[in-house]
Amino acid sequence: MSKILITGGAGFIGSNLTEHFLGQGHQVVVLDNFATGHRHNLEQHSNNPNFMLIEGDIRNNEDCQKAVVGIDYVLHQAALGSVPRSIKDPQTSNEVNVTGFLNMLVAARDAGVKRFIYAASSSTYGDSENLPKVEDIIGKPLSPYAITKYVNELYADIFSKTYGLETIGLRYFNVFGRRQDPNGAYAAVIPLFVKKFMNYESPVINGTGDYSRDFTYIDNVIQMNERAMTTDNNEAINTVYNTAVGDRTTLNQLVGYLKEFLTEYDAEIAKVNVIHGPNRQGDIPHSLASVDKARRLLGYEPTHVIREGLQEAVKWYWENLK
Ligand SMILES: NC(=O)c1ccc[n+]([C@@H]2O[C@H](COP(=O)([O-])OP(=O)(O)OC[C@H]3O[C@@H](n4cnc5c(N)ncnc54)[C@H](O)[C@@H]3O)[C@@H](O)[C@H]2O)c1
C-alpha cells in the first residue's frame, strides 16, 4: 500500500480521488486551504485512520514541505480553476497555479517522492484549431488560466530532465460528476445547469449552443490518475496525456440530455427553456481529444461516455441537492 498526497483533495476531482484511493486501502494525505473546496467533501473519512487532512496553502513552502513527508505519490490537483476567474484576477491565479505548483514540485523533489502526477488542462491547446487534439500540437493560450496550466507542463518537464523527478501531466477535458460544485460565480456548466433546471430556472448558454466539448466523467479521470500512478512503462512517464473520452457533445445536445435525465425525476423540468447570451471571452469553439496516447502507453479505456456519466451525475445531484 502507498502513501498518497492529494493536494486540492477537498475539491471536486481531489475528493473523488481521495475516496477512490482510500477505498483501495492506501493512505491518503490531503492538503487544501478550502479556497473552493469544502469540508463536507471529506467528512466521510474523518474516522478513517488512513486519512489525514492538512489545512494549508500551496503558496506557503512550509505547508508543502509538511505535506510531502513520507509520501510515495503526489496527485497535485490544487489550483484556482476557471478561465473567467483568471481574467478577473490573473495575479492570484498565477500565485496559486504557478508559484504554488513550483513549491509543490520543489517539495516533492526534496522529499524524494516516487512520482508527481498533476492536473494539467485542455486549455493548453489554446487557439489551435486542430481536431482531435493530439498532445504534441498546441496553440497560443487564450487566457491567464491557460498560461498557468501550460507553465505547469514546462516546469514538470524541466524537473524530470534536471532533477530526475518522475512526472506525468493529465490534461483534463471538461470533467463532470458527483460533488462538482454547482454554486458560486465560477461554477462549471453541468452542475450549474442541473441546479437551474431543478429550480425551474432557465440556464444561460453562452452563444448559439453549437460549441462542443469532450465532456469527461469523473470515473475516467480517476482511472487515468491510477494508471499514471501505477505504470511501470518507462516510455509512459515524464510526459502529458489527454484525459478525456474522445467524443464531443454540443451545448445544445448537453441540455437535451440533461432534460431527458432530469425529467425522469420531475416531469415539470421539460417545460424549462434555455436562454442564449453572448459568447464568453477565452472560449474556444470546439474541443475534442484524441486518447490514443493514453490507450497506447497507459492502457486507458474510458468506462463512461457522456450519457452514462450524466445519468449517474444527475442521480447524484437529485439525491444530494434536492
Ligand atoms: N474540472 C475540470 O473540468 C478541470 C479541467 C481541467 C483541469 N482541471 C484542474 O483539475 C484540478 C482540480 O479541479 P476541480 O474541478 O476539482 O476544482 P475545485 O475547485 O473543486 O478543486 C480545487 C481544490 O484546490 C484547493 N485549492 C485552491 N487553492 C489552493 C491553495 N492555494 N492551497 C491549497 N489548496 C488550494 C481548493 O480549495 C479546492 O479544494 C485543478 O488543478 C484544475 O485546474 C479541472
The ligand as an SDF file (V2000), in Angstrom:
LIG
                    3D

 44 48  0  0  0  0  0  0  0  0999 V2000
  -12.9500   20.3550  -13.5310 N   0  0  0  0  0  0  0  0  0  0  0  0
  -12.4370   20.4060  -14.7580 C   0  0  0  0  0  0  0  0  0  0  0  0
  -13.1430   20.2600  -15.7470 O   0  0  0  0  0  0  0  0  0  0  0  0
  -10.9630   20.6320  -14.9510 C   0  0  0  0  0  0  0  0  0  0  0  0
  -10.4590   20.7140  -16.2680 C   0  0  0  0  0  0  0  0  0  0  0  0
   -9.1130   20.9130  -16.4580 C   0  0  0  0  0  0  0  0  0  0  0  0
   -8.2520   20.9860  -15.3700 C   0  0  0  0  0  0  0  0  0  0  0  0
   -8.7720   20.9390  -14.1030 N   0  0  0  0  0  0  0  0  0  0  0  0
   -7.8370   21.0400  -12.9770 C   0  0  0  0  0  0  0  0  0  0  0  0
   -8.1100   19.9950  -12.0590 O   0  0  0  0  0  0  0  0  0  0  0  0
   -7.8080   20.4210  -10.7410 C   0  0  0  0  0  0  0  0  0  0  0  0
   -8.9880   20.1790   -9.8300 C   0  0  0  0  0  0  0  0  0  0  0  0
  -10.1130   20.9060  -10.3200 O   0  0  0  0  0  0  0  0  0  0  0  0
  -11.5570   20.7970   -9.6790 P   0  0  0  0  0  0  0  0  0  0  0  0
  -12.5220   20.9020  -10.7830 O   0  0  0  0  0  0  0  0  0  0  0  0
  -11.6260   19.6610   -8.7510 O   0  0  0  0  0  0  0  0  0  0  0  0
  -11.6050   22.1850   -8.8810 O   0  0  0  0  0  0  0  0  0  0  0  0
  -12.0060   22.5060   -7.3660 P   0  0  0  0  0  0  0  0  0  0  0  0
  -12.0460   23.9910   -7.2700 O   0  0  0  0  0  0  0  0  0  0  0  0
  -13.2220   21.7440   -6.9720 O   0  0  0  0  0  0  0  0  0  0  0  0
  -10.7700   21.9300   -6.5490 O   0  0  0  0  0  0  0  0  0  0  0  0
   -9.5710   22.6410   -6.3690 C   0  0  0  0  0  0  0  0  0  0  0  0
   -9.1370   22.4410   -4.9250 C   0  0  0  0  0  0  0  0  0  0  0  0
   -7.8870   23.1110   -4.7120 O   0  0  0  0  0  0  0  0  0  0  0  0
   -7.9690   23.8200   -3.4860 C   0  0  0  0  0  0  0  0  0  0  0  0
   -7.0540   24.9680   -3.5160 N   0  0  0  0  0  0  0  0  0  0  0  0
   -7.1710   26.1000   -4.2570 C   0  0  0  0  0  0  0  0  0  0  0  0
   -6.1580   26.9270   -3.9840 N   0  0  0  0  0  0  0  0  0  0  0  0
   -5.3740   26.3230   -3.0610 C   0  0  0  0  0  0  0  0  0  0  0  0
   -4.2070   26.6860   -2.3700 C   0  0  0  0  0  0  0  0  0  0  0  0
   -3.6250   27.8860   -2.5670 N   0  0  0  0  0  0  0  0  0  0  0  0
   -3.6720   25.8220   -1.4770 N   0  0  0  0  0  0  0  0  0  0  0  0
   -4.2540   24.6260   -1.2340 C   0  0  0  0  0  0  0  0  0  0  0  0
   -5.3880   24.2190   -1.8580 N   0  0  0  0  0  0  0  0  0  0  0  0
   -5.9360   25.0640   -2.7470 C   0  0  0  0  0  0  0  0  0  0  0  0
   -9.4090   24.2680   -3.3770 C   0  0  0  0  0  0  0  0  0  0  0  0
   -9.8180   24.6060   -2.0650 O   0  0  0  0  0  0  0  0  0  0  0  0
  -10.1360   23.0350   -3.9110 C   0  0  0  0  0  0  0  0  0  0  0  0
  -10.4050   22.1060   -2.8830 O   0  0  0  0  0  0  0  0  0  0  0  0
   -7.3670   21.8720  -10.8590 C   0  0  0  0  0  0  0  0  0  0  0  0
   -5.9590   21.9020  -10.9390 O   0  0  0  0  0  0  0  0  0  0  0  0
   -7.9700   22.3100  -12.1720 C   0  0  0  0  0  0  0  0  0  0  0  0
   -7.2590   23.3810  -12.7520 O   0  0  0  0  0  0  0  0  0  0  0  0
  -10.0970   20.7500  -13.8700 C   0  0  0  0  0  0  0  0  0  0  0  0
  1  2  1  0
  2  3  2  0
  2  4  1  0
  4  5  1  0
  4 44  2  0
  5  6  2  0
  6  7  1  0
  7  8  2  0
  8  9  1  0
  8 44  1  0
  9 10  1  0
  9 42  1  0
 10 11  1  0
 11 12  1  0
 11 40  1  0
 12 13  1  0
 13 14  1  0
 14 15  2  0
 14 16  1  0
 14 17  1  0
 17 18  1  0
 18 19  2  0
 18 20  1  0
 18 21  1  0
 21 22  1  0
 22 23  1  0
 23 24  1  0
 23 38  1  0
 24 25  1  0
 25 26  1  0
 25 36  1  0
 26 27  1  0
 26 35  1  0
 27 28  2  0
 28 29  1  0
 29 30  1  0
 29 35  2  0
 30 31  1  0
 30 32  2  0
 32 33  1  0
 33 34  2  0
 34 35  1  0
 36 37  1  0
 36 38  1  0
 38 39  1  0
 40 41  1  0
 40 42  1  0
 42 43  1  0
M  CHG  2   8   1  16  -1
M  END
$$$$
